[in-house]
Structures are given as C-alpha cells and as structure tokens.
Amino acid sequence: MPQTALAVNDFAPKSITAKYANFAATTAGTQIKTGSGSFLGININVVGTGGNNVFTLYDGTSTSGPVIGAFSTTALNQLRPNGLAFTTGLFAVLTATTNSGNVTVFYA
C-alpha cells in the first residue's frame, strides 16, 4: 500500500496552550496543577538573597511526590526542558533564608 507524501507541517512543532505560575515569596507548598501535564520551563526573574534559596518542583500534590527538579534562585536563569511530563500534579515549594526572589514556572 503506497504511503502519502509528508508535508512541511508534519515536521512543524505543535502549538500548546501554556500557563504560568509566579512565586514572589517563600511558600511551604503550592499546588500549581492537579493531574497530568507538561513542565515547560522555569525563569528566575529576581535573584534571591541571603543564603540557601531553592525552588523545588514535585510530581504530585505534596512534597511526598517525586522531585522534578530543585533550582537555585541565587542567579538569573532560564530552563526549558521541552515538555517534561508529570502524571499526578505539579507542586512547588520556594524556600529562602532572607529574600526568596521571584520565580515563574511554565506548564501545560
């Protein structure tokens, strides 16, 4: 059976509707999304100061889920993991010694 020719659109990236959550203060934990989805990236908008500043993302509804990643907020940066899948939910914790900085998480 002959196959049809591929078109340029067959190789184009698929568009998704991304969402974001911003964290500007220390939090013991925040549920960003429940259910499955994709972690698209993180941006450290404002540097945290005063010591051990970490933004941790979990695949779950609490800190008992698997860690997706732990990111220092002491330097400006961007991370784009290209749609890292999570299954249970997206849960975030921002810890800081003095000033937590400002973090934005992108997800779908």
N, CA, C and O atoms as CSV, one atom per row, in Angstrom:
chain,resi,resn,atom,element,x,y,z
A,1,MET,N,N,0.853,-1.174,0.000
A,1,MET,CA,C,0.000,0.000,0.000
A,1,MET,C,C,0.899,1.238,0.000
A,1,MET,O,O,1.762,1.353,0.870
A,2,PRO,N,N,0.730,2.154,-0.931
A,2,PRO,CA,C,1.592,3.334,-1.007
A,2,PRO,C,C,1.301,4.300,0.139
A,2,PRO,O,O,0.166,4.429,0.599
A,3,GLN,N,N,2.352,4.968,0.581
A,3,GLN,CA,C,2.204,5.973,1.630
A,3,GLN,C,C,2.069,7.339,1.002
A,3,GLN,O,O,2.596,7.599,-0.079
A,4,THR,N,N,1.349,8.218,1.701
A,4,THR,CA,C,1.210,9.577,1.196
A,4,THR,C,C,2.459,10.375,1.527
A,4,THR,O,O,3.157,10.089,2.500
A,5,ALA,N,N,2.728,11.370,0.710
A,5,ALA,CA,C,3.905,12.224,0.916
A,5,ALA,C,C,3.720,13.061,2.175
A,5,ALA,O,O,2.609,13.469,2.511
A,6,LEU,N,N,4.829,13.308,2.862
A,6,LEU,CA,C,4.800,14.144,4.053
A,6,LEU,C,C,4.814,15.610,3.649
A,6,LEU,O,O,5.442,15.985,2.659
A,7,ALA,N,N,4.125,16.423,4.412
A,7,ALA,CA,C,4.099,17.862,4.175
A,7,ALA,C,C,4.988,18.557,5.193
A,7,ALA,O,O,5.340,17.972,6.218
A,8,VAL,N,N,5.351,19.797,4.914
A,8,VAL,CA,C,6.181,20.579,5.831
A,8,VAL,C,C,5.529,20.645,7.210
A,8,VAL,O,O,6.232,20.573,8.218
A,9,ASN,N,N,4.221,20.779,7.280
A,9,ASN,CA,C,3.510,20.867,8.564
A,9,ASN,C,C,3.656,19.610,9.413
A,9,ASN,O,O,3.477,19.657,10.630
A,10,ASP,N,N,3.978,18.490,8.778
A,10,ASP,CA,C,4.169,17.253,9.541
A,10,ASP,C,C,5.383,17.338,10.457
A,10,ASP,O,O,5.486,16.572,11.415
A,11,PHE,N,N,6.309,18.262,10.175
A,11,PHE,CA,C,7.521,18.416,10.961
A,11,PHE,C,C,7.511,19.664,11.830
A,11,PHE,O,O,8.434,19.882,12.614
A,12,ALA,N,N,6.486,20.475,11.697
A,12,ALA,CA,C,6.405,21.724,12.470
A,12,ALA,C,C,6.057,21.409,13.915
A,12,ALA,O,O,5.316,20.464,14.187
A,13,PRO,N,N,6.598,22.209,14.857
A,13,PRO,CA,C,6.241,21.993,16.265
A,13,PRO,C,C,4.743,22.199,16.483
A,13,PRO,O,O,4.136,23.094,15.896
A,14,LYS,N,N,4.176,21.383,17.308
A,14,LYS,CA,C,2.750,21.520,17.636
A,14,LYS,C,C,2.574,22.619,18.675
A,14,LYS,O,O,3.352,22.713,19.624
A,15,SER,N,N,1.574,23.433,18.499
A,15,SER,CA,C,1.354,24.511,19.458
A,15,SER,C,C,0.608,23.969,20.677
A,15,SER,O,O,-0.221,23.065,20.567
A,16,ILE,N,N,0.917,24.532,21.816
A,16,ILE,CA,C,0.245,24.154,23.051
A,16,ILE,C,C,-0.195,25.434,23.755
A,16,ILE,O,O,0.349,26.509,23.505
A,17,THR,N,N,-1.149,25.311,24.605
A,17,THR,CA,C,-1.574,26.444,25.406
A,17,THR,C,C,-0.850,26.364,26.736
A,17,THR,O,O,-1.196,25.561,27.603
A,18,ALA,N,N,0.155,27.203,26.881
A,18,ALA,CA,C,0.954,27.199,28.102
A,18,ALA,C,C,0.307,28.082,29.161
A,18,ALA,O,O,-0.393,29.045,28.848
A,19,LYS,N,N,0.550,27.741,30.393
A,19,LYS,CA,C,0.101,28.524,31.540
A,19,LYS,C,C,1.324,28.836,32.376
A,19,LYS,O,O,2.400,28.283,32.152
A,20,TYR,N,N,1.155,29.718,33.333
A,20,TYR,CA,C,2.281,30.030,34.200
A,20,TYR,C,C,1.812,30.289,35.617
A,20,TYR,O,O,0.651,30.618,35.861
A,21,ALA,N,N,2.745,30.132,36.547
A,21,ALA,CA,C,2.509,30.462,37.951
A,21,ALA,C,C,3.729,31.235,38.427
A,21,ALA,O,O,4.864,30.853,38.141
A,22,ASN,N,N,3.496,32.315,39.150
A,22,ASN,CA,C,4.592,33.153,39.632
A,22,ASN,C,C,4.666,33.072,41.148
A,22,ASN,O,O,3.644,33.070,41.834
A,23,PHE,N,N,5.899,33.004,41.662
A,23,PHE,CA,C,6.143,32.937,43.091
A,23,PHE,C,C,7.079,34.067,43.473
A,23,PHE,O,O,8.207,34.143,42.987
A,24,ALA,N,N,6.604,34.948,44.349
A,24,ALA,CA,C,7.388,36.112,44.746
A,24,ALA,C,C,7.691,36.117,46.238
A,24,ALA,O,O,8.245,37.087,46.757
A,25,ALA,N,N,7.335,35.048,46.925
A,25,ALA,CA,C,7.592,34.965,48.364
A,25,ALA,C,C,7.745,33.503,48.753
A,25,ALA,O,O,7.243,32.613,48.066
A,26,THR,N,N,8.430,33.264,49.839
A,26,THR,CA,C,8.636,31.915,50.344
A,26,THR,C,C,7.283,31.234,50.569
A,26,THR,O,O,6.354,31.849,51.092
A,27,THR,N,N,7.177,29.974,50.176
A,27,THR,CA,C,5.952,29.219,50.376
A,27,THR,C,C,6.288,27.810,50.854
A,27,THR,O,O,7.230,27.190,50.361
A,28,ALA,N,N,5.528,27.315,51.797
A,28,ALA,CA,C,5.733,25.953,52.293
A,28,ALA,C,C,5.246,24.937,51.267
A,28,ALA,O,O,5.615,23.764,51.326
A,29,GLY,N,N,4.425,25.384,50.335
A,29,GLY,CA,C,3.943,24.498,49.282
A,29,GLY,C,C,2.715,25.048,48.601
A,29,GLY,O,O,1.804,25.557,49.255
A,30,THR,N,N,2.692,24.945,47.285
A,30,THR,CA,C,1.558,25.427,46.495
A,30,THR,C,C,1.263,24.430,45.389
A,30,THR,O,O,2.164,24.023,44.655
A,31,GLN,N,N,0.004,24.038,45.269
A,31,GLN,CA,C,-0.413,23.165,44.171
A,31,GLN,C,C,-0.605,24.040,42.936
A,31,GLN,O,O,-1.473,24.913,42.917
A,32,ILE,N,N,0.200,23.805,41.914
A,32,ILE,CA,C,0.094,24.579,40.675
A,32,ILE,C,C,-0.943,23.950,39.761
A,32,ILE,O,O,-1.776,24.650,39.185
A,33,LYS,N,N,-0.895,22.628,39.627
A,33,LYS,CA,C,-1.832,21.914,38.750
A,33,LYS,C,C,-2.065,20.522,39.317
A,33,LYS,O,O,-1.153,19.919,39.882
A,34,THR,N,N,-3.263,20.017,39.170
A,34,THR,CA,C,-3.551,18.629,39.519
A,34,THR,C,C,-3.725,17.843,38.228
A,34,THR,O,O,-4.144,18.390,37.208
A,35,GLY,N,N,-3.404,16.576,38.280
A,35,GLY,CA,C,-3.487,15.727,37.099
A,35,GLY,C,C,-2.224,15.822,36.257
A,35,GLY,O,O,-1.258,16.491,36.621
A,36,SER,N,N,-2.258,15.144,35.136
A,36,SER,CA,C,-1.078,15.086,34.276
A,36,SER,C,C,-0.894,16.366,33.488
A,36,SER,O,O,-1.833,17.142,33.306
A,37,GLY,N,N,0.329,16.578,33.022
A,37,GLY,CA,C,0.645,17.758,32.235
A,37,GLY,C,C,2.100,17.757,31.842
A,37,GLY,O,O,2.782,16.735,31.921
A,38,SER,N,N,2.573,18.920,31.414
A,38,SER,CA,C,3.969,19.072,30.987
A,38,SER,C,C,4.593,20.274,31.669
A,38,SER,O,O,4.013,21.359,31.690
A,39,PHE,N,N,5.767,20.078,32.221
A,39,PHE,CA,C,6.570,21.159,32.775
A,39,PHE,C,C,7.385,21.714,31.611
A,39,PHE,O,O,8.195,21.004,31.015
A,40,LEU,N,N,7.165,22.989,31.294
A,40,LEU,CA,C,7.789,23.580,30.112
A,40,LEU,C,C,9.040,24.383,30.418
A,40,LEU,O,O,9.923,24.500,29.568
A,41,GLY,N,N,9.127,24.931,31.606
A,41,GLY,CA,C,10.317,25.714,31.924
A,41,GLY,C,C,10.154,26.523,33.185
A,41,GLY,O,O,9.087,26.571,33.797
A,42,ILE,N,N,11.255,27.160,33.555
A,42,ILE,CA,C,11.289,27.988,34.755
A,42,ILE,C,C,12.161,29.193,34.456
A,42,ILE,O,O,13.148,29.090,33.726
A,43,ASN,N,N,11.801,30.317,35.012
A,43,ASN,CA,C,12.612,31.518,34.874
A,43,ASN,C,C,12.810,32.140,36.250
A,43,ASN,O,O,11.845,32.342,36.987
A,44,ILE,N,N,14.054,32.444,36.596
A,44,ILE,CA,C,14.349,33.176,37.828
A,44,ILE,C,C,14.338,34.649,37.431
A,44,ILE,O,O,15.280,35.132,36.802
A,45,ASN,N,N,13.283,35.356,37.794
A,45,ASN,CA,C,13.095,36.748,37.381
A,45,ASN,C,C,13.904,37.716,38.235
A,45,ASN,O,O,14.511,38.657,37.723
A,46,VAL,N,N,13.903,37.472,39.541
A,46,VAL,CA,C,14.634,38.296,40.500
A,46,VAL,C,C,15.409,37.353,41.404
A,46,VAL,O,O,14.853,36.394,41.939
A,47,VAL,N,N,16.685,37.628,41.570
A,47,VAL,CA,C,17.568,36.763,42.356
A,47,VAL,C,C,17.201,36.804,43.834
A,47,VAL,O,O,16.932,37.868,44.391
A,48,GLY,N,N,17.193,35.627,44.460
A,48,GLY,CA,C,17.015,35.540,45.905
A,48,GLY,C,C,18.337,35.846,46.594
A,48,GLY,O,O,19.405,35.601,46.035
A,49,THR,N,N,18.264,36.379,47.801
A,49,THR,CA,C,19.478,36.751,48.534
A,49,THR,C,C,19.464,36.165,49.936
A,49,THR,O,O,18.413,35.798,50.460
A,50,GLY,N,N,20.639,36.084,50.531
A,50,GLY,CA,C,20.725,35.744,51.942
A,50,GLY,C,C,20.907,34.292,52.267
A,50,GLY,O,O,20.612,33.882,53.390
A,51,GLY,N,N,21.381,33.489,51.336
A,51,GLY,CA,C,21.666,32.110,51.717
A,51,GLY,C,C,21.048,31.077,50.821
A,51,GLY,O,O,21.027,31.230,49.599
A,52,ASN,N,N,20.538,30.016,51.430
A,52,ASN,CA,C,20.043,28.848,50.723
A,52,ASN,C,C,18.644,29.096,50.160
A,52,ASN,O,O,17.647,28.913,50.859
A,53,ASN,N,N,18.576,29.508,48.910
A,53,ASN,CA,C,17.297,29.788,48.260
A,53,ASN,C,C,17.065,28.753,47.175
A,53,ASN,O,O,17.818,28.683,46.204
A,54,VAL,N,N,16.016,27.944,47.338
A,54,VAL,CA,C,15.769,26.840,46.415
A,54,VAL,C,C,14.292,26.789,46.053
A,54,VAL,O,O,13.418,26.945,46.905
A,55,PHE,N,N,14.037,26.565,44.769
A,55,PHE,CA,C,12.686,26.362,44.263
A,55,PHE,C,C,12.607,24.907,43.828
A,55,PHE,O,O,13.338,24.486,42.930
A,56,THR,N,N,11.714,24.123,44.465
A,56,THR,CA,C,11.612,22.696,44.190
A,56,THR,C,C,10.241,22.376,43.600
A,56,THR,O,O,9.214,22.822,44.111
A,57,LEU,N,N,10.240,21.599,42.520
A,57,LEU,CA,C,9.003,21.146,41.888
A,57,LEU,C,C,8.851,19.646,42.070
A,57,LEU,O,O,9.815,18.892,41.934
A,58,TYR,N,N,7.631,19.221,42.380
A,58,TYR,CA,C,7.321,17.811,42.612
A,58,TYR,C,C,6.238,17.347,41.643
A,58,TYR,O,O,5.375,18.130,41.246
A,59,ASP,N,N,6.285,16.081,41.268
A,59,ASP,CA,C,5.201,15.449,40.518
A,59,ASP,C,C,4.258,14.865,41.563
A,59,ASP,O,O,4.420,13.722,41.990
A,60,GLY,N,N,3.276,15.656,41.967
A,60,GLY,CA,C,2.352,15.198,42.996
A,60,GLY,C,C,1.495,16.314,43.530
A,60,GLY,O,O,1.397,17.390,42.939
A,61,THR,N,N,0.872,16.038,44.663
A,61,THR,CA,C,0.010,17.018,45.320
A,61,THR,C,C,0.597,17.461,46.655
A,61,THR,O,O,-0.064,18.134,47.446
A,62,SER,N,N,1.850,17.074,46.893
A,62,SER,CA,C,2.557,17.472,48.107
A,62,SER,C,C,4.046,17.195,47.896
A,62,SER,O,O,4.467,16.805,46.807
A,63,THR,N,N,4.821,17.399,48.933
A,63,THR,CA,C,6.259,17.131,48.848
A,63,THR,C,C,6.574,15.637,48.882
A,63,THR,O,O,7.740,15.253,48.794
A,64,SER,N,N,5.562,14.795,49.006
A,64,SER,CA,C,5.811,13.351,49.020
A,64,SER,C,C,5.956,12.781,47.607
A,64,SER,O,O,6.353,11.627,47.448
A,65,GLY,N,N,5.639,13.576,46.578
A,65,GLY,CA,C,5.788,13.102,45.203
A,65,GLY,C,C,7.238,13.150,44.754
A,65,GLY,O,O,8.075,13.764,45.416
A,66,PRO,N,N,7.541,12.505,43.629
A,66,PRO,CA,C,8.907,12.534,43.095
A,66,PRO,C,C,9.334,13.964,42.741
A,66,PRO,O,O,8.522,14.760,42.270
A,67,VAL,N,N,10.592,14.278,42.968
A,67,VAL,CA,C,11.116,15.604,42.644
A,67,VAL,C,C,11.351,15.705,41.141
A,67,VAL,O,O,12.048,14.877,40.555
A,68,ILE,N,N,10.767,16.720,40.530
A,68,ILE,CA,C,11.023,17.011,39.121
A,68,ILE,C,C,12.349,17.747,39.002
A,68,ILE,O,O,13.151,17.465,38.111
A,69,GLY,N,N,12.571,18.698,39.912
A,69,GLY,CA,C,13.829,19.437,39.899
A,69,GLY,C,C,13.910,20.383,41.068
A,69,GLY,O,O,12.890,20.825,41.597
A,70,ALA,N,N,15.130,20.696,41.474
A,70,ALA,CA,C,15.393,21.689,42.526
A,70,ALA,C,C,16.317,22.734,41.917
A,70,ALA,O,O,17.395,22.406,41.422
A,71,PHE,N,N,15.894,23.990,41.955
A,71,PHE,CA,C,16.577,25.059,41.250
A,71,PHE,C,C,17.008,26.148,42.226
A,71,PHE,O,O,16.200,26.626,43.023
A,72,SER,N,N,18.255,26.531,42.167
A,72,SER,CA,C,18.740,27.635,42.989
A,72,SER,C,C,18.156,28.935,42.451
A,72,SER,O,O,18.082,29.131,41.238
A,73,THR,N,N,17.740,29.826,43.354
A,73,THR,CA,C,17.214,31.125,42.923
A,73,THR,C,C,18.239,32.231,43.146
A,73,THR,O,O,17.881,33.409,43.173
A,74,THR,N,N,19.507,31.867,43.305
A,74,THR,CA,C,20.535,32.868,43.579
A,74,THR,C,C,21.211,33.403,42.312
A,74,THR,O,O,22.141,34.205,42.398
A,75,ALA,N,N,20.752,32.968,41.151
A,75,ALA,CA,C,21.279,33.502,39.885
A,75,ALA,C,C,20.148,33.549,38.864
A,75,ALA,O,O,19.302,32.655,38.821
A,76,LEU,N,N,20.139,34.594,38.046
A,76,LEU,CA,C,19.143,34.677,36.981
A,76,LEU,C,C,19.386,33.539,36.004
A,76,LEU,O,O,20.520,33.294,35.592
A,77,ASN,N,N,18.324,32.851,35.638
A,77,ASN,CA,C,18.475,31.788,34.642
A,77,ASN,C,C,17.148,31.367,34.067
A,77,ASN,O,O,16.083,31.723,34.572
A,78,GLN,N,N,17.236,30.606,33.005
A,78,GLN,CA,C,16.067,30.017,32.375
A,78,GLN,C,C,16.356,28.549,32.143
A,78,GLN,O,O,17.487,28.165,31.844
A,79,LEU,N,N,15.340,27.745,32.281
A,79,LEU,CA,C,15.462,26.329,31.973
A,79,LEU,C,C,14.276,25.950,31.102
A,79,LEU,O,O,13.131,26.240,31.447
A,80,ARG,N,N,14.540,25.317,30.001
A,80,ARG,CA,C,13.474,24.885,29.103
A,80,ARG,C,C,13.639,23.398,28.817
A,80,ARG,O,O,14.365,23.024,27.895
A,81,PRO,N,N,12.983,22.554,29.586
A,81,PRO,CA,C,13.152,21.115,29.400
A,81,PRO,C,C,12.329,20.518,28.264
A,81,PRO,O,O,12.368,19.304,28.063
A,82,ASN,N,N,11.586,21.334,27.515
A,82,ASN,CA,C,10.830,20.851,26.357
A,82,ASN,C,C,9.736,19.848,26.693
A,82,ASN,O,O,9.704,18.754,26.130
A,83,GLY,N,N,8.862,20.202,27.583
A,83,GLY,CA,C,7.697,19.370,27.848
A,83,GLY,C,C,7.942,18.140,28.679
A,83,GLY,O,O,7.503,17.051,28.310
A,84,LEU,N,N,8.624,18.280,29.780
A,84,LEU,CA,C,8.850,17.172,30.698
A,84,LEU,C,C,7.510,16.786,31.326
A,84,LEU,O,O,6.875,17.609,31.986
A,85,ALA,N,N,7.086,15.563,31.128
A,85,ALA,CA,C,5.764,15.120,31.584
A,85,ALA,C,C,5.734,14.859,33.085
A,85,ALA,O,O,6.688,14.334,33.660
A,86,PHE,N,N,4.615,15.238,33.710
A,86,PHE,CA,C,4.328,14.825,35.084
A,86,PHE,C,C,2.963,14.166,35.076
A,86,PHE,O,O,2.146,14.443,34.198
A,87,THR,N,N,2.703,13.294,36.045
A,87,THR,CA,C,1.486,12.488,35.997
A,87,THR,C,C,0.447,12.834,37.057
A,87,THR,O,O,-0.749,12.825,36.764
A,88,THR,N,N,0.869,13.133,38.265
A,88,THR,CA,C,-0.070,13.332,39.367
A,88,THR,C,C,-0.450,14.792,39.558
A,88,THR,O,O,-1.599,15.103,39.871
A,89,GLY,N,N,0.490,15.667,39.374
A,89,GLY,CA,C,0.250,17.099,39.558
A,89,GLY,C,C,1.568,17.836,39.586
A,89,GLY,O,O,2.634,17.224,39.507
A,90,LEU,N,N,1.497,19.141,39.698
A,90,LEU,CA,C,2.695,19.976,39.789
A,90,LEU,C,C,2.594,20.768,41.080
A,90,LEU,O,O,1.709,21.609,41.238
A,91,PHE,N,N,3.518,20.490,42.009
A,91,PHE,CA,C,3.521,21.072,43.343
A,91,PHE,C,C,4.849,21.782,43.549
A,91,PHE,O,O,5.901,21.241,43.209
A,92,ALA,N,N,4.810,22.997,44.106
A,92,ALA,CA,C,6.023,23.809,44.237
A,92,ALA,C,C,6.268,24.253,45.670
A,92,ALA,O,O,5.337,24.520,46.430
A,93,VAL,N,N,7.560,24.325,46.019
A,93,VAL,CA,C,7.994,24.845,47.317
A,93,VAL,C,C,9.134,25.817,47.055
A,93,VAL,O,O,10.092,25.482,46.359
A,94,LEU,N,N,9.031,27.020,47.609
A,94,LEU,CA,C,10.087,28.017,47.495
A,94,LEU,C,C,10.601,28.324,48.894
A,94,LEU,O,O,9.866,28.829,49.742
A,95,THR,N,N,11.874,28.012,49.123
A,95,THR,CA,C,12.480,28.258,50.431
A,95,THR,C,C,13.560,29.320,50.288
A,95,THR,O,O,14.187,29.450,49.236
A,96,ALA,N,N,13.769,30.080,51.362
A,96,ALA,CA,C,14.784,31.130,51.340
A,96,ALA,C,C,15.229,31.452,52.750
A,96,ALA,O,O,14.472,31.307,53.709
A,97,THR,N,N,16.471,31.891,52.858
A,97,THR,CA,C,16.999,32.327,54.139
A,97,THR,C,C,16.553,33.758,54.445
A,97,THR,O,O,16.116,34.054,55.557
A,98,THR,N,N,16.668,34.647,53.444
A,98,THR,CA,C,16.295,36.048,53.635
A,98,THR,C,C,15.244,36.492,52.630
A,98,THR,O,O,14.109,36.788,53.002
A,99,ASN,N,N,15.621,36.537,51.356
A,99,ASN,CA,C,14.730,37.005,50.295
A,99,ASN,C,C,14.671,35.923,49.224
A,99,ASN,O,O,15.700,35.557,48.657
A,100,SER,N,N,13.481,35.411,48.945
A,100,SER,CA,C,13.326,34.282,48.040
A,100,SER,C,C,13.502,34.622,46.578
A,100,SER,O,O,13.733,33.725,45.767
A,101,GLY,N,N,13.403,35.885,46.217
A,101,GLY,CA,C,13.461,36.256,44.808
A,101,GLY,C,C,12.104,36.099,44.158
A,101,GLY,O,O,11.078,36.121,44.838
A,102,ASN,N,N,12.092,35.939,42.839
A,102,ASN,CA,C,10.861,35.852,42.082
A,102,ASN,C,C,11.052,34.804,40.989
A,102,ASN,O,O,12.001,34.876,40.208
A,103,VAL,N,N,10.145,33.831,40.941
A,103,VAL,CA,C,10.258,32.685,40.027
A,103,VAL,C,C,8.959,32.523,39.251
A,103,VAL,O,O,7.872,32.658,39.811
A,104,THR,N,N,9.077,32.232,37.960
A,104,THR,CA,C,7.912,31.905,37.150
A,104,THR,C,C,8.081,30.503,36.584
A,104,THR,O,O,9.136,30.163,36.048
A,105,VAL,N,N,7.022,29.684,36.710
A,105,VAL,CA,C,7.005,28.318,36.191
A,105,VAL,C,C,6.041,28.288,35.017
A,105,VAL,O,O,4.936,28.825,35.095
A,106,PHE,N,N,6.469,27.653,33.924
A,106,PHE,CA,C,5.617,27.496,32.734
A,106,PHE,C,C,5.234,26.025,32.604
A,106,PHE,O,O,6.078,25.140,32.743
A,107,TYR,N,N,3.950,25.773,32.335
A,107,TYR,CA,C,3.467,24.395,32.267
A,107,TYR,C,C,2.268,24.317,31.336
A,107,TYR,O,O,1.697,25.336,30.949
A,108,ALA,N,N,1.907,23.130,30.994
A,108,ALA,CA,C,0.695,22.895,30.187
A,108,ALA,C,C,-0.031,21.690,30.735
A,108,ALA,O,O,-1.077,21.308,30.211
